[in-house]
Structure formats: structure tokens, C-alpha cells
Amino acid sequence: MSRTTIDFGIDLGTTNSAIAVLNGVNAEIIKNNDQHDITPSAVSIDKKGTLRVGQRAKNLISDSARSDAYVEFKRQMGSNHEYKFESSGLARKPEELSAEVLKSLRADVQQRTEEVVEAAVITVPAAFELHQCDATRKAAQLAGFRDSPLLQEPVAAALAYGFQADEEKAYWLVYDFGGGTFDAAIIKAEEGTIHVVNHGGDNFLGGSDIDWALVEDLIVPRLLGEFKLEGFRRGNPLWRQAFAKLKRAAEVAKIELSRNERATLESCKFTDGRGEEIEFECELTRAELLRVAEPIIVRSAKICQRVLEEKNLGRDAVKKVILVGGPTLAPYFRELLGRSLGIPLDHSVDPLTVVARGAAVFAGTQRFNGRAAAPVPAGEYSVDLRHKPVGMDSAPMVGGKISGASTEDFTGFTLELVNTKTQWRSGRIPLRADGVFIATLHAERGDRNQFAIEFLDPSGRQQKTTPDTLTYTIGAVVEEQPLIHTMGVSLANNEYDKLFEKGRGLPLKERRDYRTTHPIRQGQRTDVFRIPVVEGEADCADRNRLVGYLEITGEQIRRDLPANSEVEVTLKIDESRIVTVTAYVPLLDEEFAVKLDMQKNDPKPEDLQADFNTEMRRFHEVRVKAEEARDEGGLEMIREVEASLLLREVREGVAAAKGDPGAAAKCQQRLLQLKLKLDEVADVLEWPAQVVEARKLLGELNAVVKQSGSPAQRDEAALLVEETEGIIAGKRQMDRLRKKVERVRQLHWAIVSAQPAFWIHQFHWIEMQRARATDQARATRLLEQGRDCIAKNNTAGLKNVVWQFWDLLPREVVAAAQRGYQSGLVR
């Protein structure tokens, strides 16, 4: 079958995956060889190297005594983690395992329809970060897909509901609680368009977390009460397989408890520390399941509430909640969720397959050009079509251009489009001499309209064309896919310059002008100028995720680049979320560009432990400070942190990270959330000190601007004083005050650094720091150059000397310059 649109959609899930195809206006799930709609996202490799995917692989988690099968590798997409298959000695990356799942789904299609799937739309969680999207794209390439547009899972679910719906205007909340990730998205369905209004989520929140809560809160305490098992904890590599079996058993029991009040944990066999086999069974109740599941469901509901609040939408404004994901099939889950949200729940489309169906609908809107076209034989013609395969217009325009090997002038040629079902005809449309044509179709609702292309030469004889048909369907379309997270550039002062705000439609491109913070010497490999790209919503750069760097070294430039040189930075992200950063340096008249490599390194357990210890010390310090200051606002925020799951999750995650990469990645994310919470508390407590600091800096600014400032700088200083005092007099907005203080510092710097006396003073200061320089020989040369510059009144040369000497000083001396992912940029 020759397709002009992609038509196939895949839900590549954490626990289960599915594939669907759009036939007409209906998205149909293609069953696997086991006659099931879904395939477990599980891969096993035995000692002979035999690879299995799906339920048979998943069963080996319970049956095998060794780590020869894995699930939930989606949570590690984009990381450098490798899964070790013990019996065979083989290792696979997460995207390689995901590729095997994709191959299995494609094989299911070929088995049932004999069609080879060359392209498919693949869904990703809305909360997926760029490195995870990039890894998904790589998995599709490894699986042999020639084209694989990515679609956010909540958008897919909305399309499954809204493709043929006739909604004038309605807000839906897509609640996607999968096996390992959670997404919440507000969708506006209006006159045939699906628009994402806002979204949020958590890459480490899903049904798997309920399974682990059952294991760690209920099952393990009972197991340890019955057996003496030395070091029996999730993070201990010796017990990795035992915990995998317990989790698998907990998942089965959880599903049973959605129907029954009680469930017996299936028999778990493993050996104890002495090599003796033990067999463990226990009974779980639905009440116990509710107790451990409720905090997890409530957390997801709070994300939904935040997503609504950010757009000033109340629950009454939302028509329904679309349920997505296997856990939402459980009646207890729906009851808890409905109580938390207070919005009608809709699960009329199977929550297990709704994402795959929606992906297929979207695939029907994506043109597919097939393999590279072979040269057109003499006497035949190719048609390059330009039209939207799906839209709400019943009389859409279609354009195109016809070309042929032996025809250059198409004067006298005509084309007619014929609906193969209704026999509607467009009438003969004359071609321009260059083969271009424009036509208007007439489409029927409720079906995919197929139009035959009848191409006639000047004598009226019909000629063969490729393709010989086109299709059009009246249905809802996605307006544009939004950017998942805010993205921008980290500056040297740890400021985050946000170039693209969350929610803007892709593709995006933005240019900003910056200045370099330090000189780069031509030919010096160790002289590096770095442009870090980050994504996230926090105002401080180092509280967001580093996407990647553009680095320029001395080896790449043809001449020295002094400090404070102008740099034009351009950031681009396309519809496939490929990020490119370009830096143009006018002084060099040269452009440097890089497509960012977005692989993320696994967090090390020892680093997580050290980071956690640091944050706990900070937590204790801010609590003591709040108690001493009797700051009720700060104390209330501390109590909220203590009452939340956050501290417990981080503490348990640190312990589990040693033997579980998934736990390590989750712990890293929760640690960042803890840091942000403590930042908020610290801001409340530090407000009085920040006000004092701001007024001190304003006084210093007034002094230097009075002595050395230009008229424009005096005007700006007066405005800064007025604006800063206005912030101080208003609500406690620490971020606004910090930014204003930073601008005060920048203006102060601009004035003083323009004075030759300042650089002479700095030079005398570095003379006193000579003993701390990391390269004494170079320090001596720089000091000699500096003295020569002073003698010759060469201020520009003296600046360069001072900047280079700063690079020789220890980190603690120049700590401020080391924040912000070691950026080489300032505004």
C-alpha cells in the first residue's frame, strides 16, 4: 500500500506500548502476536544471546535468578546508563532497549497486514526534557524508522477524543498517569483545532511509584519480620533481583486489589545471604493500598491544580478530565482523583490505548514522501503535492507541480481530481507552462476522502502519475506543539536569560547580544569561552537543567579575543526539538555553531549523598534562623517541607541510588525540588539583609556616578534608585529585588571599569595575590606586562593582563565568576 501520510502512531510507554493506524477517520489498534492491544515495554537477553520483547521478557523478571530482563528503561532515556544482561555479558543503552520495543511493534503490523512500517509518530511525555526527546528520536532511528515525528502524549489523547468531535469551545484537562511518568495538560478544543494552553508534569511519578510504595512500606517490613536478611534494602546490589521480584509481585497484587478487597502476594523465591532459598507470601488489603497510593495521587492532583492556576482557570471552566494510563482504570484511583479535582472524569476511550490512537490521528496529518523518488521514466509524470491532509475546511485548496522527464512545457495539459467514493469531479484544471496547478476540493465529513488524479495531455490522453491519488479528511488538527520547558542561556553571574518561554509554539529562533567575561588567547587550548544552554523555570541558572554547551577555545580563533568582546548568540529549536546554538563574534568576523549533544550522565550515588547532606545542613540552618527571627512565614514554609513527601523521597532515593539507576535519577530531580523549596525559605528570611545590601550598593552607585558618570548614566542611576525603593516598599519579591541589585552592580561596574585608575588598583591587588597563582611563571610574565602597560598608559593592555591573571587564581578567590555553569557571557 502506497501512503501519502504517515498514518501509524506509537505510544512508547514506560510499562506498556501500543501501535495504531488511521483507517479513514478511525484509529485502530493493531494487536500483537499474543492477541493483546498492548505490549509490555520489557526486553530480555538470555545466555545464548536470544532477545525477547514483551510479556515473555517481563515474566523472566520473576522467573530468572539473574538480571537478564529489564523494564521501565524509558525513565533512563537520554542518560549514559547501560543495562547489564548477566547471563550473556551484553549491555544495552535505554534507547537501544526502546528500539527493540519499536521493532516488535513494527513486526506485529507486518505479521497482520504484510505492510512494512517505514515511518510512525512516536509519543513522549509532555514533561520529557530535551535529552529524553533526543534519545526517543535515536531509538526510532535504531529501529529502522525513516521518519518519526514526536508528539506529546496529552496532545495525542486530546486528538483521540476531539478528532471528529464538534466542539465550539471547551477546555479539557488531560490527566496522563502512566507507569513511570505523569503529565497534566489543559487543552482548548475550538472549531477543529486542538491547542495546548498549559502543561506540567513529573517524569518520576506514575504507577511504578505505587508499586514501590507497596514494596517499601508494606512488604519489606513484613519480610524482615519473618526472615533475617543482612543489608536487605533497595540500594544494595546484592538484593537487586530480589527487589525486582517483589516489585513485580506488588504490581500484580495492585491490579488485583482494584477488583477485590484482598490480594495474596504471589510467591517470591530468592536466596538469602547464606545461599538458602526462601519463599515469601503475604496478604495485602485495598485499605493498605489506598494508604500508600493516596499521597502519590494527591501529588498528581496538585500538579493539575497548579497548571490550572497558572492560567487563572477554575475547575468550573474545565468541561472534563480525560483519563490516560493503566492506573486510572482502577475504581479506587478514580474515586480519589475525582474527590481531589472536583471535575467530571471521562474514560470513554480506553486509557491504555488512547495515546496510540491519538498518535495515529496525528500521523494522518503528517505527509510521508516514502523512499527517495526514482527518476521518472519517459512518458510518466511525478506530482509534487502541496496541501494539508487534514483540516476543518470542507472545500480546501490543493496545489502542486507536475514534472516529467521528456516534457518542459505543460501548456495544454489539464488535471482533474475525482472523489473515488462520491464521484465528485473538480473539472479540468489547466496547468501553467511550468506544470504548476491550484484546485479546490469538495470533501465529505466522517470519512477520509480519496481523490484520483486524472492527468491529460493536450490530445486528451490520460497519463500515468506518481502518486496517482491524494487524501483529505475533515477533522481536528493540532495548532502547534508547544515548548515543554523554558529555555535560555546561563550568564556568568548565574543569571538565566530566558530566550524561549514555556508554552511557545515550535519552531523557535532568537538572537541576543552579550559580552565576553575574559580574554581568549589565539592558539591556547586551555583558554575556553563557554555558552551554556539550560532549560527550566527557575530564575537562577544553576537551578535548571544543563542542556549543553557551545565552547570556543583559543585553538579555534585566528587572533586574540579580549575581554568584553561582543558576541551575538542565536538559539534555535525545531519541531523535532533539535537544538542549535550559534555564536557570531564581530571582532573575528567568524561564526561558531554546534548541534547540542543532549546526553545526560547518570548521577553518582556518592554525589547525591553529599548533595543531600549539604541541603540537610542548609535546612537546619534556615530553620534555626527562622526560629531565632520568629519569622512565622518562614516557619510555616519549613513545616510544609517537613510535612511533604519530598524529604522522605530524597532520603529513600539516596539509599536506593546505589543499586538502582532509576532511583538515582528520580532522587536527583527531587533534590533539585528540595533546593528550590529551601531557596524560597531562604529568600523570605534574607529579605531584610537584601534590603540593606541594596541600599548600600545604591549609595556606592550614587557616589561613583556623581564623580565619573555620564549624563545618561546619571539618569539611569536615578531610575534604578526609584525602581529599587519601589520594590522594597512593596511585597517581598526577592527575585525582582535581586535582578535590580544586579543591574545596580552592572552600572557601577560599567562606570568604574571605564576609569584607568580602577585597573591600576586591580593590578596592585593581583600583585598581592601572586603567591596564590596556579602558574607562577606565567604570573611573573603577566605582572611584567602589567607594569609596562602602566608605564605606557596602555589601559586596554592592562585590562587584558588583569583578566588573564584572574584566571590563575584559586576558585574561592573568584567564586562569583564560577557560578552559572561557568558561563563566559555577561549582558
C-alpha positions, 0 to 999 in steps of 0.5 A: 500500500502506497501512503501519502501520510504517515498514518501509524502512531506509537505510544512508547510507554514506560510499562506498556506500548501500543501501535495504531493506524488511521483507517479513514477517520478511525484509529485502530489498534493493531494487536500483537502476536499474543492477541493483546492491544498492548505490549509490555515495554520489557526486553530480555537477553538470555545466555545464548544471546536470544532477545525477547520483547514483551510479556515473555521478557517481563515474566523472566523478571520473576522467573530468572535468578539473574538480571537478564530482563529489564523494564521501565528503561524509558525513565533512563532515556537520554542518560549514559546508563547501560543495562547489564544482561548477566547471563550473556555479558551484553549491555544495552543503552535505554534507547537501544532497549526502546528500539527493540520495543519499536521493532516488535511493534513494527513486526506485529503490523507486518505479521497482520497486514504484510505492510512494512512500517517505514515511518510512525509518530512516536509519543513522549511525555509532555514533561520529557526534557530535551535529552529524553526527546533526543534519545526517543528520536535515536531509538526510532532511528535504531529501529529502522524508522525513516521518519518519526515525528514526536508528539506529546502524549496529552496532545495525542489523547486530546486528538483521540477524543476531539478528532471528529468531535464538534466542539465550539469551545471547551477546555479539557484537562488531560490527566496522563498517569502512566507507569513511570511518568505523569503529565497534566495538560489543559487543552482548548478544543475550538472549531477543529483545532486542538491547542495546548494552553498549559502543561506540567508534569513529573517524569518520576511519578506514575504507577511504578511509584505505587508499586514501590510504595507497596514494596517499601512500606508494606512488604519489606517490613513484613519480610524482615519480620519473618526472615533475617536478611543482612543489608536487605534494602533497595540500594544494595546490589546484592538484593537487586533481583530480589527487589525486582521480584517483589516489585513485580509481585506488588504490581500484580497484587495492585491490579488485583486489589482494584477488583477485590478487597484482598490480594495474596502476594504471589510467591517470591523465591530468592536466596538469602545471604547464606545461599538458602532459598526462601519463599515469601507470601503475604496478604495485602488489603485495598485499605493498605493500598489506598494508604500508600497510593493516596499521597502519590495521587494527591501529588498528581492532583496538585500538579493539575491544580497548579497548571490550572492556576497558572492560567487563572482557570477554575475547575468550573471552566474545565468541561472534563478530565480525560483519563490516560494510563493503566492506573486510572482504570482502577475504581479506587484511583478514580474515586480519589482523583475525582474527590481531589479535582472536583471535575467530571472524569471521562474514560470513554476511550480506553486509557491504555490505548488512547495515546496510540490512537491519538498518535495515529490521528496525528500521523494522518496529518503528517505527509510521508514522501516514502523512499527517495523518488526514482527518476521518472521514466519517459512518458510518466509524470511525478506530482509534487503535492502541496496541501494539508491532509487534514483540516476543518475546511470542507472545500480546501485548496490543493496545489502542486507541480507536475514534472516529467522527464521528456516534457518542459512545457505543460501548456495544454495539459489539464488535471482533474481530481475525482472523489473515488467514493462520491464521484465528485469531479473538480473539472479540468484544471489547466496547468501553467507552462511550468506544470504548476496547478491550484484546485479546490476540493469538495470533501465529505465529513466522517470519512477520509476522502480519496481523490484520483488524479486524472492527468491529460495531455493536450490530445486528451490522453490520460497519463500515468502519475506518481502518486496517482491519488491524494487524501483529505479528511475533515477533522481536528488538527493540532495548532502547534506543539508547544515548548515543554520547558523554558529555555535560555542561556546561563550568564556568568553571574548565574543569571538565566536569560530566558530566550524561549518561554514555556508554552511557545509554539515550535519552531523557535529562533532568537538572537541576543547580544552579550559580552565576553567575561575574559580574554581568549588567547589565539592558539591556547587550548586551555583558554575556553569561552563557554555558552551554556544552554539550560532549560527550566523555570527557575530564575537562577541558572544553576537551578535548571537543567544543563542542556549543553554547551557551545565552547570556543577555545583559543585553538579555534580563533585566528587572533586574540579575543579580549575581554568584553568582546561582543558576541551575538548568540542565536538559539534555535529549536525545531519541531523535532526539538533539535537544538542549535546554538550559534555564536557570531563574534564581530571582532573575528568576523567568524561564526561558531555553531554546534548541534547540542549533544543532549546526553545526560550522565547518570548521577553518582550515588556518592554525589547525591549523598553529599548533595543531600547532606549539604541541603540537610545542613542548609535546612537546619540552618534556615530553620534555626534562623527562622526560629531565632527571627520568629519569622512565622512565614518562614516557619510555616514554609519549613513545616510544609517541607517537613510535612511533604513527601519530598524529604522522605523521597530524597532520603529513600532515593539516596539509599536506593541510588546505589543499586538502582539507576532509576532511583538515582535519577528520580532522587536527583530531580527531587533534590533539585525540588528540595533546593528550590523549596529551601531557596524560597525559605531562604529568600523570605528570611534574607529579605531584610539583609537584601534590603540593606545590601541594596541600599548600600550598593545604591549609595556606592552607585550614587557616589561613583556616578556623581564623580565619573558618570555620564549624563545618561548614566546619571539618569539611569542611576536615578531610575534604578534608585526609584525602581529599587525603593519601589520594590522594597516598599512593596511585597517581598519579591526577592527575585525582582529585588535581586535582578535590580541589585544586579543591574545596580552592580552592572552600572557601577561596574560599567562606570568604574571599569571605564576609569584607568585608575580602577585597573591600576588598583586591580593590578596592585591587588593581583600583585598581592595575590601572586603567591596564590597563582596556579602558574607562577611563571606565567604570573611573573610574565603577566605582572611584567606586562602589567607594569609596562602597560602602566608605564605606557598608559596602555589601559586596554593592555592592562585590562587584558593582563588583569583578566588573564591573571584572574584566571590563575587564581584559586576558585574561592578567590573568584567564586562569583565568576564560577557560578552559572555553569561557568558561563563566559557571557555577561549582558 
